């Protein structure tokens, strides 16, 4: 397969020209300035994404110290996920038009202030309000990270930048439970869970100061013509995503919520019709649907959704299984995933260096590693249940899944956005991240439902096996899409 050369002027750019005037020309930063900027972006991404996984191991402490109900605990997880997923695409579009620097800073400020509110929460209601606001802040800043990378990095440097971004994403998911368990073990139940939120504050303040200094100017971009944020399109998409996600995060407690799925489909169909009509009138839609005619973008978005739908549940299941079935402490449950976190960071960095030459082959290799890790982890669980091996062999088996994350997430981000015009990179990045968030919510809801449902019938070990089998099917689907995409590129590169 020949080296991948990202087109400098993708054909799609001509179709989405109305938004182009809002973005300064790429290359405004010096090489040193680009890497300084990337450091700030990655620090903030780590802060926002670790807040997703760190909560998993501290929920029992929150429940005890705040005397929270099970419904309260569900909302601690769901509130953040819902608002995060709902605002991503609209935030990306706003950054494309008004300036990514301004939107990034706004997101950091909101996220940091909400972290203070969460850390000082006196009751479950205050904590859940804070988690909703944290999700808004995270949703505002995340698309700007991809947009700024797309804007200021090109060629091999862009691959390295996405490699480092993938390092942060994979590492934050796996290291969150370790951090949460360590803080509980060190500070005790109440101070421990509060510190999982308050630790964001110094990171947010430092990142904010550096962002003000290092972000390229202008932070705010005044559109040359009439400002068109397509509010109707934004509202329809937000309602569709919310109606789809809500049953998956709350449907177990309220089965009637599954009736929202047809409503979600209706909103999505209305959104598509509106965006087409809006563009036909000569306006600039929030998401130009022509993006989905770019095969690399469409396939990459599908890969992101399928992979996160499967593998995100692994870390939740491991935390639940080791604590509930084996009596592990929160720290022990987190430590069992530590090698996976470290390998995720390493493999992301390596993948970023070779993505421009290896392309989808990295993603294919990653899915094979994930499948192998799932099979070996099932073997460890079953053999431990029979007293043959120690559960700590899971340190090794999960490491293959950690390595897979690095070879899948960072190359897929680079390849997905490769042919997306810079002026649309915010909304495109928001769409891809929405796919990840939707995949995560659906996967965790479905696969943990399999786990809890089967546990009542066959016990913990076999329930883990069946849950991991469901995860494996989703990883196989990811592999199928990646292979199909690679075969298209490979055959397309052959002489005719």
Secondary structure, 3 states (H helix, E strand, C coil): CCCCCCCCCCHHHHHHHHHHHHCCCCCCCCHHHHHHHHHHHHHHHHHHHHHHHHHHHCHHHHHHHHCCCHHHHHHHHHHHHHHHHHHHHHHHHHHHHHCHHHHHHHHHHHHHHHHHHHHCCCCHHHHHHHHHHHHHHHHHHHHHHHHHHHHHCCHHHHHHHHHHHHHHHHHHHHHHHHHHHHHHHHHCHHHHHHHHHHHHHHHHHHHHHHHHHHCCCCCCCCCCCCCCCCHHHHHHHHHHHHHHHHHHHHCCCCHHHHHHHHHHHHHHHHHHHHHHHHHHCCCCCCCCHHHHHCHHHHHHHHHHHHHHHHHHHHHHHHHHHHHHHCCCCHHHHHHCCHHHHHHHHHHHHHHHHHHHHHCHHHHHHHHHHHHHHHHHHHHHHHHHHCCCCCHHHHHHHHHHHHHHHHHHHHHHHHHHCCCCCHHHHHHHHHHHHHHHHHHHHHHHHHHHHHHHHHHHHHCHHHHHHHHHHHHHHHHHHHHHHHHHHHHHHHHHCCCC
